[in-house]
Amino acid sequence: MMKLPLFLLLISLVTQTSLSEVTISVTPTTLQKSGDTVTISWSNVDSPSKLDWLGLYSPPDSPHDHFIGYKFLSSSPSWKSGSGSISLPITNLRSNYSFRIFHWTESEINPKLHDHDHNPLPGTAHLLAESDVVVFEPGHGPEQIHLAYTDVEDEMRVMFVVGTNREDMCDAPANGSTGWRDPGWIHDGVMKDLKKGVRYYYQVGSDSKGWSTTRSFVSRNGDSDETIAFMFGDMGTSTPYATFIRTQDESIATMKWILRDIEAIGDKHAFISHIGDISYARGYSWVWDHFFTQVEPVASKVPYHVCIGNHEYDWPLQPWKPDWAYAVYGTDGGGECGVPYSLKFNMPGNSSESTGTRAPATRNLYYSFDTGAVHFVYISTETNFVSGSSQYNFIKQDLESVNRSKTPFVVVQGHRPMYTSSNENRDAPMRNKMLEHLEPLFTKNNVTLALWGHVHRYERFCPVNNFICGSTWKGFPVHAVIGMAGQDWQPIWEPRADHPNDPIFPQPAMSMYRGGEFGYTKLVATKEKLTLAYVGNHDGQIHDMVEILASGEVLSGDDSFGVDGGARTGVVDSTFSWYVKGASVLVLGVFVGYILGYASFSMKKNGNRPSWTPVKSEET
């Protein structure tokens, strides 16, 4: 038997003793649903570093550098003692979890490995401890429930959970082992023959896999003139840990206030409109899971409608990429090429475009529907919209066929804006083509209101045509940018001493209001008037409002607005009653689902990163 030298034996014993001294435990080890909290505790970490970190892994056997996310141990108040605990809500990714603790120091930082904000990713060379496996108990029913309209007024679509193959993705990280996680199966069902304006109660699931809790919604009422919608773009989602990409903590407040408003209107029908840049997963599939878990309290009560944005779709080999758009379309989709977006949502209509790859066609591109006094049109700024394209022909035919006696107001929505005073150069060719091909359709057919995202601010313009303000919305649609729901890259309205090189965008005369507040908009309409109000997340109050009359008159806020930093500020009390109470018949809705295959990927940024300072940039 070979004998080890004494000093080697001592090193071996010291190393084994050091590793064995670090303990990690997690409670509970069995969870029922997404959002359940686990507490991870550790002790005996020798010479703790402020960069020591806790990694989340799902599946549990993932390689060390394929974590879902991480938290620094220094987020625990007692970390310097070598002991501490962290509590985290966990999202069901349809696989088990484990947790690992690593030692990491500043001298080991690799500047070539960084996250989306260029903060260094944690090193995995020194594993200290690994927890037991945490499992989600089966039989507790589906998750990620969300509603949508169909093309038939007396129907309501309901979808939950998701699945396809990694190979359907177009590029990394979506189709790589880092970004990919098995998303399960997507179920899609339709509740039919619904009575008008009635509250229905429903459950989804099965006897073998379990049923959801009872949810409810109010069906559409074609006889009602009233329209209520909550509208925004670029929201994303939040995660309780740091990861490879930035996530959007403000999205929590956006959903909180919208849920307040939905509960306040009682048995009135309403819907959500999210106009592009939905989850910001960008190839890390579990971010989609976080997004649907976060919106489910709202999306299971009211229809959740979407249009496609650059962060759902763009990739280098996308089929439509004309010469003028070379700088417009890039890698913003993280290789998803619209697959998760197309299969996790099912909007009215049948619009689709081939990806030119083995991936399924991209759908939910353009469609329209009526609700109350408003005709809503959704368009895609990421696929061909110029004259002669199938989308252009759809928009033209749709706008020309609106029944203005039934729906006197027409609202068009898309992701990239036709008008914005944040004149980011990369998108200038896109805006020029929209002005050339789409604006004539809007003005000729008297579009009332055009809503856009992409720029992460709120900005409302005068009734405008070819950069000229009009005195009526007829022939001069009111444009508003509403991409302020969560993403925190913001254009800069005013100079900042510590950012001397950031571009500054002066406020032109046609810009009636610009705001830096995160939030959303409320749209309420009858046949006589449409009101759009901008609600701020910090207080849940109205900060800007425009009232658009069927006669053509546009009433912009009121005289109480002051001027502050180039944007009018203040809070306006709407003359429209937002909160109407009522009663309705209670009917049980029955659901039968069918299965579609789907795939996706996702990752994200961190909202709790004590060691790094987040960087704001001009990226949209």
C-alpha positions in Angstrom: 0.0 0.0 0.0 1.4 3.4 -1.0 2.0 5.8 1.8 1.3 9.6 1.4 3.9 12.0 2.7 2.7 13.5 6.0 2.3 17.0 4.7 0.0 15.8 1.8 -2.0 13.8 4.2 -2.5 16.9 6.4 -3.6 19.0 3.4 -6.1 16.3 2.5 -7.5 16.1 6.0 -7.7 19.9 6.3 -9.5 20.2 3.0 -12.0 17.4 3.8 -12.6 18.9 7.2 -13.2 22.4 5.8 -15.7 21.1 3.2 -17.5 19.0 5.8 -17.8 21.9 8.2 -20.0 23.9 5.8 -23.6 22.9 6.2 -26.7 23.9 4.1 -30.3 23.1 4.7 -33.5 24.0 2.9 -37.1 24.0 4.3 -39.6 22.9 3.2 -38.4 20.4 0.7 -41.9 19.8 -0.8 -43.9 22.7 -2.4 -47.4 22.9 -3.8 -47.4 25.8 -6.2 -45.4 28.6 -7.7 -44.7 31.3 -5.2 -44.3 29.0 -2.3 -41.3 30.1 -0.2 -38.2 28.1 0.8 -35.6 29.1 3.4 -32.0 28.2 2.8 -29.8 28.2 5.8 -26.0 27.7 6.1 -23.4 27.7 8.7 -19.6 27.3 9.3 -18.4 29.2 6.2 -14.8 29.9 7.0 -13.4 33.4 6.2 -16.6 34.5 4.3 -16.3 36.8 1.3 -18.8 39.4 0.4 -19.0 37.7 -2.9 -19.8 34.2 -1.6 -23.1 33.2 -3.3 -26.0 30.9 -3.3 -27.0 29.3 -6.6 -30.4 28.1 -7.7 -30.4 25.0 -9.9 -33.2 23.4 -11.8 -32.9 20.6 -12.7 -30.8 19.8 -9.6 -28.0 18.1 -11.7 -27.3 21.1 -13.8 -23.6 22.1 -14.3 -22.3 24.6 -11.9 -22.4 27.5 -14.4 -26.0 26.7 -15.6 -27.7 28.2 -12.6 -31.2 29.7 -12.8 -30.1 32.6 -10.6 -28.1 33.5 -7.6 -28.1 35.6 -4.4 -25.0 36.8 -2.5 -24.8 35.4 1.0 -24.1 39.0 2.1 -27.8 39.7 1.6 -28.2 37.9 4.9 -27.6 40.2 7.9 -25.4 37.6 9.7 -23.2 36.6 6.7 -20.0 37.8 8.3 -20.4 35.2 11.0 -20.2 32.4 8.4 -23.9 31.6 9.0 -27.2 32.9 7.7 -30.3 32.3 5.8 -32.1 33.5 2.7 -35.8 33.1 1.9 -37.0 32.9 -1.7 -40.4 32.3 -3.5 -39.8 29.6 -6.0 -41.5 29.2 -9.5 -42.5 25.8 -10.7 -40.3 24.9 -13.7 -41.7 21.4 -13.9 -38.4 20.0 -12.5 -36.8 19.8 -9.0 -34.5 22.4 -7.5 -31.3 22.3 -5.5 -29.2 25.0 -4.0 -25.4 25.3 -3.9 -23.0 27.6 -2.0 -19.8 28.8 -3.6 -16.9 30.8 -2.3 -15.8 33.6 -4.6 -13.5 36.6 -4.1 -12.7 39.8 -6.0 -9.4 38.5 -7.2 -11.2 35.7 -9.0 -13.5 38.0 -11.1 -13.3 37.1 -14.8 -14.1 40.3 -16.8 -14.9 38.2 -19.8 -17.8 36.6 -18.1 -20.5 39.1 -17.4 -24.3 39.5 -17.3 -26.5 41.6 -19.4 -25.6 44.7 -17.4 -21.8 43.9 -17.8 -21.6 42.9 -14.1 -19.3 39.9 -13.6 -21.0 36.5 -13.3 -20.1 34.6 -10.2 -17.3 32.0 -10.2 -18.0 28.3 -9.6 -14.5 27.1 -8.8 -15.1 26.6 -5.0 -18.2 24.6 -4.1 -18.8 24.7 -0.4 -22.0 22.8 0.0 -25.1 21.5 -1.9 -28.6 21.2 -0.5 -31.2 18.4 -0.6 -33.6 18.4 -3.5 -36.7 20.5 -3.4 -39.8 19.1 -5.3 -43.2 20.4 -6.3 -45.9 18.0 -5.1 -48.0 16.7 -8.0 -51.8 16.9 -8.2 -52.2 20.6 -7.3 -53.5 21.6 -10.8 -52.3 23.8 -13.6 -50.6 27.2 -13.4 -49.9 30.2 -15.7 -53.7 30.6 -16.5 -54.5 33.4 -18.9 -57.6 34.4 -20.9 -58.0 35.9 -24.4 -60.8 36.7 -26.8 -61.5 34.6 -29.9 -63.0 35.8 -33.1 -66.4 34.9 -31.8 -68.0 37.4 -29.3 -69.7 34.8 -27.1 -66.4 32.8 -26.5 -63.5 33.1 -24.1 -60.2 31.3 -24.6 -58.2 30.0 -21.6 -54.6 28.7 -21.7 -52.3 27.3 -19.1 -48.7 26.0 -18.8 -46.5 25.0 -21.9 -44.1 22.8 -24.2 -42.1 21.9 -27.5 -38.6 21.1 -28.5 -35.3 22.9 -28.0 -34.5 22.4 -31.7 -37.4 24.7 -32.6 -35.5 27.7 -31.3 -33.4 29.6 -33.8 -30.3 30.7 -31.9 -28.5 30.8 -28.5 -29.2 31.1 -25.7 -32.7 29.9 -26.5 -31.6 26.6 -27.9 -28.5 26.1 -25.7 -28.2 24.2 -22.4 -27.9 27.4 -20.4 -31.1 29.0 -21.5 -33.3 26.0 -22.2 -35.6 24.4 -19.7 -38.4 22.0 -20.4 -41.5 24.1 -20.4 -44.1 21.2 -20.2 -47.3 21.3 -22.2 -49.5 24.1 -23.2 -53.3 23.6 -22.9 -55.7 25.7 -24.9 -59.4 25.6 -24.6 -62.5 27.7 -25.4 -65.6 28.3 -23.4 -68.5 28.8 -25.7 -72.1 30.1 -25.8 -71.5 32.6 -23.1 -74.2 35.0 -22.2 -73.5 38.7 -22.6 -72.0 40.6 -19.7 -72.2 37.7 -17.2 -69.7 36.7 -14.6 -68.6 33.1 -15.2 -66.7 30.9 -12.7 -64.3 28.3 -14.1 -61.6 25.8 -13.2 -58.9 24.2 -15.5 -57.2 20.9 -15.0 -58.1 17.2 -14.7 -58.9 14.6 -12.1 -55.6 12.9 -12.6 -53.4 16.0 -12.4 -55.5 18.2 -10.2 -57.7 21.3 -10.7 -56.9 24.9 -10.4 -58.7 27.0 -7.8 -61.9 28.6 -9.0 -61.4 31.7 -11.1 -63.9 34.1 -12.7 -64.3 36.5 -15.6 -67.0 38.8 -17.0 -67.9 37.9 -20.6 -68.1 40.5 -23.4 -71.3 42.3 -24.0 -71.9 43.3 -27.6 -75.0 45.3 -26.5 -72.9 47.6 -24.2 -71.4 50.8 -25.4 -68.8 50.9 -22.6 -65.2 49.9 -23.1 -62.6 49.5 -20.3 -58.9 48.5 -21.0 -55.6 48.7 -19.2 -52.8 49.3 -21.7 -49.0 49.4 -21.6 -45.9 48.0 -23.2 -42.5 46.7 -22.3 -43.4 45.4 -18.8 -41.3 42.2 -18.4 -41.2 40.5 -15.0 -39.3 40.4 -11.8 -37.4 37.5 -10.2 -36.3 37.3 -6.5 -32.7 36.6 -7.5 -30.0 37.8 -10.0 -29.4 36.0 -13.2 -27.9 36.4 -16.7 -30.2 39.2 -17.8 -31.9 42.2 -16.3 -35.4 41.8 -15.0 -38.0 44.4 -14.3 -38.9 45.0 -10.7 -41.3 47.8 -11.5 -43.6 45.2 -13.2 -44.7 44.2 -9.8 -46.2 47.6 -9.1 -47.8 47.8 -12.5 -49.7 44.5 -11.9 -50.6 45.6 -8.3 -52.3 48.8 -9.4 -54.1 47.2 -12.4 -55.4 44.4 -10.1 -56.7 47.2 -7.8 -58.5 48.8 -10.7 -60.0 45.5 -12.0 -61.4 44.7 -8.6 -62.8 48.2 -8.2 -64.9 48.1 -11.4 -66.7 45.0 -10.1 -68.8 43.3 -12.7 -67.7 45.5 -15.6 -66.0 43.8 -18.5 -62.4 44.9 -19.2 -59.2 43.6 -20.8 -55.4 44.0 -20.8 -53.4 45.2 -23.8 -49.6 44.5 -23.6 -48.0 45.9 -26.8 -44.7 44.1 -27.2 -41.6 43.2 -25.2 -43.7 40.9 -23.0 -41.4 38.9 -20.7 -37.9 40.0 -21.8 -36.8 36.4 -21.5 -34.5 36.8 -24.4 -33.6 33.1 -24.6 -33.8 32.1 -20.9 -37.0 30.1 -20.8 -37.7 30.2 -17.0 -38.2 34.0 -17.3 -41.4 33.2 -19.2 -42.5 31.0 -16.3 -41.9 33.9 -13.9 -43.8 36.3 -16.2 -47.0 34.1 -16.4 -46.9 33.4 -12.7 -46.7 37.2 -12.0 -49.6 38.1 -14.4 -51.8 35.2 -13.6 -53.8 37.0 -10.8 -54.8 39.6 -13.5 -54.7 37.4 -16.7 -57.0 34.8 -15.2 -59.7 37.5 -14.5 -59.6 39.5 -17.8 -58.4 38.7 -21.3 -54.7 39.4 -21.8 -53.9 40.6 -25.3 -50.5 41.1 -26.8 -48.6 42.2 -29.9 -45.1 41.2 -30.8 -42.0 43.3 -30.0 -38.3 43.1 -30.8 -37.5 41.1 -27.7 -39.9 38.3 -28.7 -38.7 38.0 -32.3 -35.6 39.7 -33.6 -32.7 37.4 -34.7 -30.0 37.8 -37.4 -31.6 35.5 -40.0 -35.2 36.6 -39.6 -37.0 36.4 -43.0 -37.9 40.0 -43.4 -34.9 42.2 -43.1 -34.8 44.8 -45.9 -31.6 46.9 -46.5 -33.1 49.9 -44.8 -33.7 47.9 -41.6 -30.2 46.5 -41.3 -29.6 48.4 -38.1 -33.1 48.0 -36.8 -33.4 44.3 -36.4 -30.7 42.5 -34.5 -30.4 39.8 -31.7 -32.9 41.3 -29.3 -35.0 38.1 -29.2 -32.2 36.0 -27.8 -32.8 33.3 -30.4 -36.4 32.7 -29.6 -37.5 33.8 -33.1 -41.1 34.2 -31.8 -41.6 30.6 -30.7 -42.6 31.1 -27.0 -44.6 34.2 -27.9 -46.5 32.3 -30.7 -47.4 29.3 -28.7 -47.9 30.7 -25.2 -50.5 33.1 -26.6 -53.3 32.5 -29.1 -54.8 35.8 -30.3 -57.8 36.3 -32.6 -57.3 36.0 -36.4 -55.0 33.7 -38.2 -52.0 35.9 -39.1 -48.6 34.1 -39.3 -45.3 34.3 -41.0 -42.8 31.5 -41.7 -39.5 31.7 -39.8 -37.6 30.2 -42.7 -36.3 27.5 -40.2 -37.7 24.3 -38.7 -39.3 26.5 -36.0 -43.1 26.9 -36.3 -44.5 29.9 -38.0 -44.7 33.1 -36.0 -48.3 34.0 -35.2 -50.3 36.6 -33.3 -48.9 39.3 -35.6 -51.9 41.4 -36.5 -55.6 41.1 -35.7 -58.6 43.2 -34.5 -61.7 43.0 -32.5 -64.6 45.2 -31.2 -65.4 45.7 -27.6 -68.0 48.3 -26.5 -67.6 51.6 -28.5 -64.0 50.9 -29.7 -62.5 48.9 -32.6 -59.0 47.7 -31.6 -56.3 46.9 -34.2 -53.0 45.2 -33.3 -50.1 45.3 -35.8 -46.5 43.9 -36.0 -43.6 46.3 -36.4 -41.2 43.3 -36.6 -42.5 41.8 -39.8 -43.4 43.2 -43.2 -45.9 46.1 -43.0 -45.1 48.1 -46.2 -47.5 48.5 -49.1 -48.3 45.2 -50.8 -47.5 43.0 -47.8 -50.2 40.8 -46.3 -50.1 42.8 -43.2 -50.5 46.1 -45.0 -53.5 44.7 -46.9 -55.0 43.5 -43.6 -54.7 46.9 -42.0 -56.1 48.7 -45.0 -59.1 46.4 -45.4 -59.7 46.3 -41.6 -59.7 50.1 -41.2 -61.9 50.6 -44.3 -64.5 48.2 -43.0 -65.0 49.6 -39.5 -68.7 50.2 -38.6 -68.3 53.7 -37.1 -71.9 53.8 -35.9 -71.2 50.8 -33.7 -67.6 51.7 -32.8 -67.0 55.4 -33.4 -63.5 55.1 -32.0 -60.6 53.2 -33.6 -57.4 52.4 -31.6 -54.3 51.0 -33.4 -51.5 49.5 -31.4 -48.0 48.3 -32.3 -44.6 48.1 -30.6 -42.1 50.5 -32.2 -43.5 54.0 -32.3 -44.3 56.1 -35.3 -43.8 59.3 -33.3 -41.5 59.7 -30.3 -39.2 62.6 -29.2 -36.7 60.0 -28.1 -35.2 59.9 -31.6 -32.9 56.9 -31.2 -31.0 56.7 -34.4 -31.2 53.0 -34.9 -35.0 53.0 -35.3 -35.1 56.1 -37.6 -35.5 54.1 -40.8 -38.4 52.2 -39.2 -40.2 55.4 -38.3 -39.7 56.8 -41.8 -41.3 53.7 -43.3 -44.2 53.7 -40.9 -44.8 57.4 -41.8 -44.6 56.6 -45.5 -46.8 53.4 -45.6 -49.0 53.4 -42.5 -49.7 57.0 -41.5 -51.7 57.6 -44.7 -53.9 54.6 -43.8 -54.4 56.0 -40.3 -55.3 59.5 -41.4 -57.5 58.5 -44.3 -59.5 56.2 -42.2 -59.8 58.5 -39.1 -57.9 56.4 -36.6 -58.6 58.0 -33.2 -55.6 56.9 -31.2 -52.3 55.1 -31.9 -50.5 53.5 -29.0 -46.8 52.4 -29.1 -44.2 50.9 -26.8 -40.5 50.3 -27.2 -39.4 53.6 -25.7 -39.7 53.1 -21.9 -41.4 56.4 -21.1 -44.9 57.8 -21.4 -45.3 60.5 -24.0 -48.5 61.9 -25.5 -48.7 63.9 -28.7 -51.2 66.4 -30.1 -53.6 65.1 -32.9 -50.9 64.8 -35.6 -50.4 64.2 -39.3 -47.0 64.5 -40.9 -45.6 66.3 -37.8 -48.3 68.9 -38.0 -50.8 69.3 -35.1 -54.5 69.4 -36.0 -57.5 70.7 -34.1 -59.4 67.4 -34.4 -58.5 63.7 -34.2 -60.3 63.2 -37.5 -57.5 62.9 -40.0 -55.0 63.6 -37.1 -54.7 60.6 -34.8 -53.6 61.2 -31.2 -50.3 59.2 -30.7 -49.0 58.1 -27.3 -46.0 56.1 -26.3 -46.8 53.8 -23.3 -43.7 51.6 -22.9 -43.3 52.6 -19.2 -44.7 49.4 -17.5 -41.5 47.9 -16.2 -38.3 48.0 -18.3 -35.9 50.5 -16.8 -33.7 51.5 -19.8 -35.0 55.1 -20.2 -34.3 57.9 -22.7 -33.0 61.0 -21.0 -35.2 64.1 -21.2 -32.9 66.3 -19.2 -29.1 66.5 -18.8 -27.4 64.7 -15.9 -24.1 65.8 -14.5 -22.8 62.3 -14.1 -23.8 61.2 -17.6 -22.4 63.9 -19.8 -22.3 61.8 -22.9 -25.9 60.6 -22.9 -28.1 62.1 -25.7 -30.7 64.7 -24.7 -34.0 64.8 -26.5 -35.7 68.2 -26.3 -39.5 68.3 -26.1 -41.0 69.4 -29.4 -44.2 71.5 -29.5 -46.3 68.5 -30.7 -45.3 66.6 -27.5 -48.1 67.5 -25.1 -46.8 65.5 -22.1 -43.7 63.5 -21.2 -43.3 61.6 -18.0 -40.5 59.5 -16.4 -42.9 57.6 -14.1 -43.4 53.9 -14.5 -47.0 52.9 -14.9 -49.8 52.1 -17.3 -52.7 53.7 -19.0 -56.5 53.2 -18.5 -58.8 53.6 -21.5 -62.5 54.1 -20.8 -64.9 54.9 -23.7 -68.6 55.3 -24.5 -70.0 56.3 -27.8 -69.6 59.9 -26.9 -66.1 60.0 -25.4 -62.9 58.1 -25.1 -60.6 58.9 -22.1 -57.0 57.8 -21.8 -55.3 58.3 -18.4 -51.7 57.7 -17.4 -51.4 56.2 -14.0 -48.1 56.4 -12.1 -46.7 53.4 -10.2 -45.4 55.3 -7.2 -48.8 56.5 -6.1 -51.4 54.8 -8.3 -52.8 58.2 -9.3 -53.5 59.7 -12.6 -50.7 61.9 -13.9 -51.9 62.8 -17.4 -55.2 62.5 -19.2 -56.7 63.2 -22.6 -60.4 63.1 -23.4 -61.3 62.5 -27.1 -64.9 63.3 -28.1 -66.8 61.5 -30.9 -67.3 64.9 -32.4 -63.6 65.2 -33.1 -62.7 67.5 -30.2 -59.6 66.6 -28.1 -59.4 67.8 -24.5 -55.9 67.6 -23.2 -55.6 67.4 -19.5 -56.5 70.7 -17.7 -55.1 74.0 -16.8 -53.7 72.8 -13.5 -50.7 71.3 -15.3 -47.4 73.0 -14.7 -44.1 72.7 -16.5 -41.3 70.8 -14.8 -38.2 69.7 -16.7 -39.8 70.0 -20.1 -42.8 67.8 -19.2 -46.1 68.8 -17.8 -46.7 67.3 -14.4 -49.5 67.0 -11.9 -52.4 64.8 -11.0 -55.7 65.0 -12.7 -59.0 63.7 -11.4 -60.9 62.2 -14.3 -64.4 63.4 -15.0 -65.2 59.8 -15.9 -66.3 57.4 -13.2 -63.7 54.6 -13.1 -65.4 52.6 -10.4 -68.8 51.3 -11.1 -70.4 48.7 -8.9 -73.0 46.2 -10.0 -74.2 42.7 -9.8 -74.5 39.9 -12.4 -75.7 36.4 -12.7 -73.3 33.7 -11.5 -72.8 30.9 -14.0 -70.3 28.0 -13.8 -68.0 27.9 -16.9 -66.8 24.5 -18.0 -63.5 24.1 -19.7 -62.0 21.3 -21.9 -58.4 21.7 -23.0 -56.3 20.3 -25.8 -52.6 20.1 -25.9 -50.1 21.9 -28.1 -46.4 21.4 -28.1 -44.1 24.3 -27.2 -40.6 25.3 -26.3 -38.9 28.3 -24.8 -36.0 29.6 -22.8 -35.3 32.4 -20.6 -33.0 34.2 -18.1 -32.9 37.5 -16.5 -31.3 40.2 -14.6 -31.3 40.8 -10.9 -33.2 43.1 -8.7 -31.2 42.4 -5.6 -27.6 42.7 -6.4 -25.9 44.4 -3.4 -22.4 44.3 -4.8 -23.1 45.9 -8.2 -24.7 49.2 -9.3 -27.2 48.7 -12.1 -26.4 50.8 -15.2 -29.1 52.6 -17.1 -28.6 52.9 -20.8 -30.4 54.1 -23.9 -31.2 50.7 -25.2 -34.8 50.0 -25.9 
